[in-house]
């Protein structure tokens, strides 16, 4: 499952530089699939929608840091545990119960974003 940041976030920003997928953004900031990945051209969202990887997308959250679920791999293929959760001083980086993904799915997402 993807990780989410709860509204208990204190906006310290400790999580953002730890994300190997560049899936964490400050509240109110637009994001793209291409940022921090090797994606170019088209990107496919979990709902099947295809978008331009360099297109700026609306912020997921306005008031505090957020994680783009379509970019989150729970650090699979990079680290043994989600790094955002490991460094969060208030434990607000938690699994998203509404977005359960298998290890296989997370690793496939990672392989798609980081062409080696």
C-alpha positions as CSV (number, residue, x, y, z in Angstrom):
1,X,0.0,0.0,0.0
2,X,1.1,3.5,-0.6
3,X,2.1,5.7,2.4
4,X,0.1,8.8,3.3
5,X,0.9,11.8,5.4
6,X,-1.8,12.6,7.9
7,X,-3.0,16.0,9.0
8,X,-0.8,15.7,12.1
9,X,2.1,16.7,9.9
10,X,4.1,19.6,11.3
11,X,5.5,20.6,7.9
12,X,9.1,20.0,9.0
13,X,10.1,18.6,5.6
14,X,12.3,15.8,7.0
15,X,10.5,13.3,4.7
16,X,10.9,15.0,1.4
17,X,14.6,14.5,0.7
18,X,14.4,10.9,1.9
19,X,12.0,9.7,-0.9
20,X,13.8,7.9,-3.7
21,X,10.9,8.4,-6.0
22,X,10.4,12.1,-5.4
23,X,6.8,11.4,-4.4
24,X,6.7,13.8,-1.5
25,X,5.8,17.5,-2.0
26,X,5.2,20.5,0.2
27,X,1.5,21.3,0.6
28,X,0.2,23.4,-2.3
29,X,3.0,22.5,-4.7
30,X,2.2,21.0,-8.1
31,X,4.0,17.8,-9.1
32,X,5.0,15.8,-12.1
33,X,5.7,12.1,-12.7
34,X,9.0,13.0,-14.4
35,X,10.5,14.8,-11.3
36,X,13.0,12.5,-9.7
37,X,12.3,9.6,-12.0
38,X,13.5,8.6,-15.5
39,X,10.0,8.8,-16.9
40,X,9.5,10.7,-20.2
41,X,6.5,10.8,-22.5
42,X,3.4,9.2,-21.1
43,X,2.7,8.0,-17.5
44,X,-0.2,5.8,-16.5
45,X,-2.1,6.5,-13.3
46,X,-3.4,3.7,-11.1
47,X,-6.9,4.4,-12.4
48,X,-5.7,3.8,-16.0
49,X,-5.7,7.4,-17.1
50,X,-2.7,8.3,-19.2
51,X,-1.0,11.7,-18.7
52,X,2.1,13.5,-20.0
53,X,4.9,12.7,-17.4
54,X,6.1,16.3,-17.5
55,X,2.6,17.8,-17.0
56,X,2.1,19.6,-13.8
57,X,-0.6,18.0,-11.7
58,X,-2.7,19.6,-8.9
59,X,-1.4,19.3,-5.4
60,X,-2.9,16.3,-3.4
61,X,-3.0,18.5,-0.3
62,X,-2.8,22.2,0.3
63,X,-1.9,22.6,4.0
64,X,0.8,20.1,4.7
65,X,3.3,17.8,3.0
66,X,1.8,15.0,0.9
67,X,2.8,11.8,-1.0
68,X,1.7,11.2,-4.6
69,X,0.3,7.7,-4.3
70,X,1.0,6.9,-8.0
71,X,4.7,7.5,-7.3
72,X,5.0,5.9,-3.9
73,X,6.6,2.4,-3.8
74,X,7.0,2.3,0.0
75,X,10.7,2.5,-0.9
76,X,10.6,-1.1,-2.3
77,X,13.7,-1.9,-4.2
78,X,15.6,0.9,-2.4
79,X,15.3,0.4,1.3
80,X,13.9,-2.1,3.8
81,X,11.3,0.3,5.1
82,X,9.6,3.5,4.0
83,X,12.1,6.2,4.7
84,X,9.5,8.9,5.2
85,X,8.1,7.0,8.1
86,X,11.5,6.3,9.5
87,X,12.5,10.0,9.7
88,X,9.1,11.5,10.6
89,X,9.3,13.0,14.1
90,X,5.6,12.9,14.7
91,X,4.8,9.5,13.1
92,X,2.4,10.9,10.5
93,X,3.7,8.9,7.5
94,X,1.4,5.8,7.7
95,X,0.2,3.1,5.3
96,X,-2.9,4.1,3.3
97,X,-5.6,1.5,4.0
98,X,-7.5,2.7,0.9
99,X,-4.5,1.8,-1.4
100,X,-3.3,-1.7,-0.8
101,X,-0.6,-2.8,-3.3
102,X,1.3,-6.0,-3.4
103,X,5.1,-6.1,-3.3
104,X,5.1,-7.2,-6.9
105,X,3.0,-4.1,-7.9
106,X,5.3,-1.8,-5.9
107,X,8.4,-3.2,-7.5
108,X,6.8,-2.9,-11.0
109,X,6.0,0.7,-10.3
110,X,9.6,1.3,-9.2
111,X,10.9,-0.4,-12.4
112,X,8.7,1.8,-14.5
113,X,9.8,5.0,-12.9
114,X,13.5,4.2,-12.7
115,X,14.7,2.6,-16.0
116,X,18.1,1.2,-15.5
